[in-house]
Amino acid sequence: MLQDPYAVLRALLRAEAARSTPKPPSPPDTRKPQQVPEGKRGDRG
């Protein structure tokens, strides 16, 4: 038997609170998305 039967409920509440809090605006991503060159995709055909 668990030592603390409410540990799971507290964990669920903590996860829900963390999920529902608004995230601060992130700085714009300076990295460019990697583009695969046309001949290097591994297409068969």
C-alpha atoms as a printed R data frame, in Angstrom:
   type eleno elety resid chain resno      x      y       z
1  ATOM     1    CA   MET     A     1  0.000  0.000   0.000
2  ATOM     2    CA   LEU     A     2  1.156  3.524  -0.701
3  ATOM     3    CA   GLN     A     3  2.434  5.569   2.189
4  ATOM     4    CA   ASP     A     4  0.560  8.644   0.929
5  ATOM     5    CA   PRO     A     5 -2.686  7.858  -0.893
6  ATOM     6    CA   TYR     A     6 -2.998 11.488  -2.031
7  ATOM     7    CA   ALA     A     7  0.421 11.641  -3.687
8  ATOM     8    CA   VAL     A     8 -1.058 10.697  -7.065
9  ATOM     9    CA   LEU     A     9 -3.774 13.345  -6.779
10 ATOM    10    CA   ARG     A    10 -1.219 15.997  -5.860
11 ATOM    11    CA   ALA     A    11  0.949 14.999  -8.798
12 ATOM    12    CA   LEU     A    12 -2.010 15.238 -11.169
13 ATOM    13    CA   LEU     A    13 -2.972 18.657  -9.825
14 ATOM    14    CA   ARG     A    14  0.607 19.860 -10.126
15 ATOM    15    CA   ALA     A    15  0.829 18.615 -13.720
16 ATOM    16    CA   GLU     A    16 -2.470 20.228 -14.651
17 ATOM    17    CA   ALA     A    17 -1.451 23.520 -13.075
18 ATOM    18    CA   ALA     A    18  1.844 23.488 -14.937
19 ATOM    19    CA   ARG     A    19  0.077 22.659 -18.192
20 ATOM    20    CA   SER     A    20 -2.581 25.337 -17.868
21 ATOM    21    CA   THR     A    21 -0.351 28.259 -16.880
22 ATOM    22    CA   PRO     A    22  0.268 30.672 -19.744
23 ATOM    23    CA   LYS     A    23  3.783 30.443 -21.105
24 ATOM    24    CA   PRO     A    24  5.831 33.651 -21.348
25 ATOM    25    CA   PRO     A    25  6.437 34.809 -24.904
26 ATOM    26    CA   SER     A    26  9.558 33.118 -26.180
27 ATOM    27    CA   PRO     A    27 12.192 35.113 -28.049
28 ATOM    28    CA   PRO     A    28 12.096 34.639 -31.821
29 ATOM    29    CA   ASP     A    29 14.014 31.597 -32.922
30 ATOM    30    CA   THR     A    30 17.185 32.738 -34.658
31 ATOM    31    CA   ARG     A    31 17.983 29.288 -36.031
32 ATOM    32    CA   LYS     A    32 16.792 28.638 -39.549
33 ATOM    33    CA   PRO     A    33 14.906 25.401 -40.093
34 ATOM    34    CA   GLN     A    34 17.141 22.848 -41.708
35 ATOM    35    CA   GLN     A    35 16.289 22.333 -45.340
36 ATOM    36    CA   VAL     A    36 17.218 19.052 -46.938
37 ATOM    37    CA   PRO     A    37 18.892 19.463 -50.340
38 ATOM    38    CA   GLU     A    38 16.849 18.048 -53.208
39 ATOM    39    CA   GLY     A    39 19.209 15.180 -54.028
40 ATOM    40    CA   LYS     A    40 19.911 14.136 -50.434
41 ATOM    41    CA   ARG     A    41 16.438 13.155 -49.208
42 ATOM    42    CA   GLY     A    42 16.845  9.466 -49.912
43 ATOM    43    CA   ASP     A    43 13.851  9.290 -52.262
44 ATOM    44    CA   ARG     A    44 13.638  6.101 -54.200
45 ATOM    45    CA   GLY     A    45 12.520  6.669 -57.723
